[in-house]
């Protein structure tokens, strides 16, 4: 329910409110991979809200453990964007490349008929 509230807050209130709600939803999520995906979404919302320290803190929580490819790819993409705008372009390129490798590795195979 908190994840749905976060989705609603994103459009109704602000990205900052959505980020906090999604982080709270993560705290109540039993599935570790889904919890990390929610933390990655919270970090992305914090990025859109312009809260750089919060993005870095949430990203650290995701990357501290074994978040799974989906969450790792998402958080590396967000960190790449953050670094491009506020930090180091070389670090941004590294994060983006690592994110792309994670995303491509998990992409479904498309078969033509």
Secondary structure, DSSP 8 states (H G I E B T S, - for coil): -HHHHHHHHHHHT-HHHHHHHHHHHHHT--SHHHHHHHHHHHHHHHHHHT-HHHHHHHHHHHHHS---HHHHHHHHHHHHHHHHHHS-HHHHHHHHHHHHHHHHHHS------
